[in-house]
């Protein structure tokens, strides 16, 4: 298996585990999602609409290529939650690896880590950058809709988690479509 594919899978698996825990905690309360407001990360070089004020978390991942710094922002209320995370990989590794293999690793890591089932996936381009949309069912618990974007050497992950796979399409679209990366048109 390609090393970057394994590293991407490792990072995504870690993020997905946190988001599942975060998301399950949200399901305890009512069913209304907080108002989406704009959030900007200067360090992350992105802007996105998120439900409520996001909480930041930094994590150092010990991967097969060494330590990788990951930054994650989580927001949500009641029955759904959103996560934006990013990590910077060694440029020489990114530049010598097939982007689709890296995205495969992200998908595989996300599904495996939550004992989930891949419901659907679509290879896309996000403003010319290789990307992947996925829907994962965590049986009996939740559905995760994700978008992985490879903006070499940075890897972005957007996740929307909810207890069902229906009724949140508008929120998912709002979240995904609001995401912009500085300098990417």
C-alpha positions, 0 to 999 in steps of 0.5 A, a space after each residue: 500500500 502506498 505510504 501517503 494512502 496509509 497516512 491519509 487514512 490514519 489522519 482521517 480515521 482519527 478525525 472520524 473517531 472524534 467526530 463520531 463521539 462528538 456527533 453522538 453527544 449532540 444527539 442527546 438534545 432536541 433536533 434543531 441545528 444552530 444558525 450557520 455563521 461564517 467562520 474563518 481560520 487564517 492559519 488554515 487559510 479557509 472560510 466556511 459556514 458552521 452551526 454556531 461557534 466552532 471549538 478548535 483542537 490541535 493534535 499531533 499524529 504519529 504517522 508512518 512518515 513522522 509527526 503530522 500536525 492536525 487542526 480540527 474545528 467542531 461545531 453543532 447543536 442538538 442533532 447534527 454537527 460539522 467538522 473542518 480539519 486540515 493537516 499538512 503532509 511532507 511536500 515531497 511525499 504529496 508530490 510523488 503520490 497519486 492524489 486518488 490513492 491518497 483520497 482512497 486512503 482517506 475514505 478507507 480510514 474513515 470507513 474502517 475506523 467507525 466500523 462503518 459501511 460506505 454508502 456512496 462516493 464520488 470523485 470530484 474536483 474542488 475548484 480544480 483540486 482533487 477531492 472526494 465526497 463520501 457518505 458513511 453509515 455507522 450502523 445504528 448510530 449515525 451517518 457521516 457525509 464527508 468531503 476530502 480535498 487535497 490542496 497539496 501539501 495540505 489535506 482538508 476534511 469536511 464532515 457532517 454527522 447526523 443520526 439519519 441520512 435524510 432531512 439534512 441535505 440543505 444543511 450539508 449543501 450549505 456547509 460544503 458549498 460555503 467552504 472556500 480555500 484562500 487563493 483557490 477559485 
